[in-house]
């Protein structure tokens, strides 16, 4: 089974992480991926391009989510 989570904006990825954990508990064999229309970068100086598509990963680092990139 494949599940695609869709969000409007991803900042740290906490909402997507929480949703994926709930889905994982109900469907342990599911392949869970996510799509967000916009990702924020926080207070990053010198943003090169406003619309810069990317592919990355959101993980739990033991205390909080860690989004790369």
Number of C-alpha atoms within 10 A of each C-alpha: 8 9 14 11 14 13 15 9 15 18 14 19 21 17 14 21 19 12 13 21 14 11 17 15 10 10 15 12 11 14 13 17 13 16 15 14 10 15 19 11 12 8 7 7 7 6 9 7 7 8 8 9 9 8 7 9 11 16 15 12 9 7 6 12 17 16 16 12 10
